[in-house]
Amino acid sequence: MGSACGLLCKLAGREVPQWETPVELKDRVAELLTGYEPTNEREKNVIHMLHYYHPDETADEQVKELIGWGYDEQRLWQMQRK
């Protein structure tokens, strides 16, 4: 969920909100998306997933790192081949 939250903030042109718990992160990102119109089906799917996701209480450094990955993603919707 962390990378999805970061990605959705980026797509909406908003900064990642301050949060203490994963539930709070999910709720605050959902609030930021109020009025945001997805530009394609992929964006719609990520928003749909956020709304139906039930986060646990794990708020560790990995979650913060994943948020950064989503927010800083330069090649949206492209697979990177190795």
C-alpha positions in Angstrom: 0.0 0.0 0.0 2.9 2.4 0.7 3.9 2.6 -3.0 0.3 3.0 -4.1 -0.2 5.9 -1.7 3.0 7.6 -2.9 2.0 7.1 -6.5 -1.5 8.5 -6.0 -0.1 11.6 -4.2 2.2 12.2 -7.2 -0.6 11.7 -9.7 -2.8 14.1 -7.8 0.0 16.7 -7.6 0.0 16.6 -3.8 2.6 16.0 -1.2 2.4 12.9 0.9 0.5 13.8 4.1 1.8 13.5 7.6 0.6 10.2 9.2 1.2 8.1 12.3 -0.6 4.8 11.4 -1.2 3.0 8.1 -4.9 3.5 8.6 -4.3 7.3 9.0 -2.1 7.3 5.8 -4.8 5.5 3.8 -7.6 7.9 5.0 -5.5 11.0 4.4 -4.5 9.9 0.9 -8.1 9.2 0.1 -9.1 12.7 1.3 -6.4 14.2 -1.0 -8.0 12.4 -3.9 -11.4 14.1 -3.4 -12.2 15.7 -6.7 -9.3 14.0 -8.6 -10.3 12.5 -11.9 -8.2 9.5 -13.0 -6.9 9.9 -16.5 -7.0 6.2 -17.3 -8.0 2.7 -16.2 -4.8 2.1 -14.4 -5.2 5.1 -12.2 -8.9 4.1 -11.5 -7.7 0.6 -10.5 -5.1 1.9 -8.0 -7.7 4.2 -6.4 -10.1 1.3 -6.2 -7.5 -0.8 -4.5 -6.8 2.0 -2.0 -10.4 2.3 -1.0 -10.8 -1.5 -0.4 -7.4 -2.0 1.3 -7.4 -2.9 5.0 -4.0 -2.0 6.3 -2.4 -3.6 9.4 -0.7 -1.6 12.1 2.8 -2.0 10.7 4.3 1.5 10.2 8.0 0.8 9.8 10.8 2.2 7.7 9.9 -0.2 4.8 6.5 1.5 4.5 8.1 4.9 4.4 10.6 3.6 1.7 7.7 2.2 -0.4 5.9 5.6 -0.2 9.0 7.2 -1.6 9.3 4.7 -4.4 5.7 5.3 -5.5 6.1 9.1 -5.3 9.4 9.2 -7.1 8.5 6.7 -9.9 9.6 8.2 -13.2 8.3 5.4 -15.5 4.7 5.0 -14.6 3.1 1.8 -16.0 6.3 0.5 -17.6 8.0 -2.7 -16.8 11.7 -2.6 -16.3 13.6 -5.4 -17.9 16.7 -6.7 -16.4 
